[in-house]
Amino acid sequence: MDLVLAFLGIVLLILVAFLLAAIIAGVGMAELMGLAAEKLFDLLVPRRKTGLGPEGLIGERGTVIEMPGPSSTDGEARGSVRLGGEIWKARCSSDAQMTPGDPVRVVAVEGLLLVVERAP
């Protein structure tokens, strides 16, 4: 009788060890699947750049509201553009004429004045 109880105790101990190993492997597998899903999401969904300050505006695209004329030497704003739902004073980086609705890209920031060029 004692031999049977000892044998059953050993079998039970082995089963518990396998059960704990399966639980640990399951948690590890769930963590691995979560990391894989996060990496896949990062690849499929582009994230918007989070640049702050003037550097964050360079390269952004907007549309002309008023015609920014050619650059002037005194840096006076010649028009305005809509950029990300906001209206900014702007001037052209070249002598190109722009009409309202034209797409533009920010190439520089001078205080609160955007320097723009026609977007391709």
Contacts in CASP RR format, 6 or more apart in sequence:
PFRMAT RR
TARGET T0000
AUTHOR 0000-0000-0000
METHOD contacts of the structure
MODEL  1
MDLVLAFLGIVLLILVAFLLAAIIAGVGMAELMGLAAEKLFDLLVPRRKT
GLGPEGLIGERGTVIEMPGPSSTDGEARGSVRLGGEIWKARCSSDAQMTP
GDPVRVVAVEGLLLVVERAP
49 56 0 8 1.000
54 109 0 8 1.000
54 111 0 8 1.000
57 83 0 8 1.000
57 106 0 8 1.000
57 109 0 8 1.000
57 114 0 8 1.000
58 106 0 8 1.000
58 107 0 8 1.000
58 108 0 8 1.000
58 109 0 8 1.000
59 105 0 8 1.000
59 106 0 8 1.000
59 107 0 8 1.000
60 83 0 8 1.000
60 84 0 8 1.000
60 105 0 8 1.000
60 106 0 8 1.000
61 83 0 8 1.000
61 103 0 8 1.000
61 104 0 8 1.000
61 105 0 8 1.000
61 106 0 8 1.000
61 119 0 8 1.000
62 81 0 8 1.000
62 82 0 8 1.000
62 83 0 8 1.000
62 84 0 8 1.000
62 103 0 8 1.000
62 104 0 8 1.000
62 105 0 8 1.000
62 106 0 8 1.000
62 116 0 8 1.000
62 119 0 8 1.000
63 81 0 8 1.000
63 82 0 8 1.000
63 100 0 8 1.000
63 101 0 8 1.000
63 102 0 8 1.000
63 103 0 8 1.000
63 104 0 8 1.000
64 81 0 8 1.000
64 90 0 8 1.000
64 98 0 8 1.000
64 99 0 8 1.000
64 100 0 8 1.000
64 101 0 8 1.000
64 102 0 8 1.000
64 104 0 8 1.000
65 79 0 8 1.000
65 80 0 8 1.000
65 81 0 8 1.000
65 82 0 8 1.000
65 87 0 8 1.000
65 100 0 8 1.000
65 101 0 8 1.000
66 79 0 8 1.000
66 80 0 8 1.000
66 100 0 8 1.000
67 78 0 8 1.000
67 79 0 8 1.000
67 97 0 8 1.000
67 98 0 8 1.000
67 99 0 8 1.000
67 100 0 8 1.000
68 77 0 8 1.000
68 78 0 8 1.000
68 79 0 8 1.000
68 80 0 8 1.000
68 81 0 8 1.000
68 90 0 8 1.000
68 91 0 8 1.000
68 92 0 8 1.000
68 98 0 8 1.000
68 104 0 8 1.000
68 116 0 8 1.000
69 78 0 8 1.000
69 79 0 8 1.000
69 91 0 8 1.000
69 92 0 8 1.000
69 97 0 8 1.000
69 98 0 8 1.000
70 78 0 8 1.000
70 92 0 8 1.000
70 94 0 8 1.000
70 95 0 8 1.000
70 96 0 8 1.000
71 91 0 8 1.000
71 92 0 8 1.000
71 93 0 8 1.000
71 94 0 8 1.000
71 95 0 8 1.000
71 115 0 8 1.000
72 78 0 8 1.000
72 91 0 8 1.000
75 91 0 8 1.000
75 110 0 8 1.000
75 113 0 8 1.000
76 91 0 8 1.000
77 89 0 8 1.000
77 90 0 8 1.000
77 91 0 8 1.000
77 113 0 8 1.000
78 90 0 8 1.000
78 91 0 8 1.000
78 92 0 8 1.000
79 89 0 8 1.000
79 90 0 8 1.000
79 91 0 8 1.000
80 87 0 8 1.000
80 88 0 8 1.000
80 89 0 8 1.000
80 90 0 8 1.000
81 87 0 8 1.000
81 88 0 8 1.000
81 90 0 8 1.000
81 104 0 8 1.000
81 114 0 8 1.000
81 116 0 8 1.000
82 88 0 8 1.000
83 106 0 8 1.000
83 114 0 8 1.000
88 112 0 8 1.000
88 113 0 8 1.000
88 114 0 8 1.000
89 112 0 8 1.000
89 113 0 8 1.000
89 114 0 8 1.000
90 104 0 8 1.000
90 113 0 8 1.000
90 114 0 8 1.000
90 115 0 8 1.000
90 116 0 8 1.000
91 113 0 8 1.000
91 114 0 8 1.000
91 115 0 8 1.000
91 116 0 8 1.000
92 98 0 8 1.000
92 115 0 8 1.000
92 116 0 8 1.000
92 117 0 8 1.000
93 107 0 8 1.000
93 108 0 8 1.000
93 115 0 8 1.000
93 116 0 8 1.000
93 117 0 8 1.000
94 117 0 8 1.000
96 117 0 8 1.000
96 118 0 8 1.000
98 104 0 8 1.000
98 118 0 8 1.000
102 118 0 8 1.000
103 118 0 8 1.000
103 119 0 8 1.000
104 116 0 8 1.000
104 117 0 8 1.000
104 118 0 8 1.000
104 119 0 8 1.000
105 116 0 8 1.000
105 117 0 8 1.000
105 118 0 8 1.000
105 119 0 8 1.000
106 114 0 8 1.000
106 115 0 8 1.000
106 116 0 8 1.000
107 115 0 8 1.000
107 116 0 8 1.000
107 117 0 8 1.000
108 114 0 8 1.000
108 115 0 8 1.000
109 115 0 8 1.000
END
